[in-house]
Amino acid sequence: SAKTTIKPKVVNPTNTSIKTKATIQNKIDIRKINVGVKSVRPIRDDGIIIETQR
């Protein structure tokens, strides 16, 4: 059971952090987050994948 609990956290730690930040920042600061993480495409709560300067 311990592994099961750790798994989800290790699967997408970045996505979770970006999602939380995006929600707190009112989805407006998501652009800054995307610029900081060019390799990762932040996903909004709406399920829309934001693409900017690949």
C-alpha positions, 0 to 999 in steps of 0.5 A: 500500500505504501508504494501505491500512495507514493506512485501518484506523487511520483507520476506527475509531480510537475503537472500537479504543481503547475495545476495548483499554481495555475488555479491560485494565479487565476489561470492568468499567470499560467503564461509565466509558468509555461515560459519557465517550463518550456518542456512541460505543457501546463493543463488548465482545470478545463482540460485545455492544453496550453501551447506557447513557444515550443 
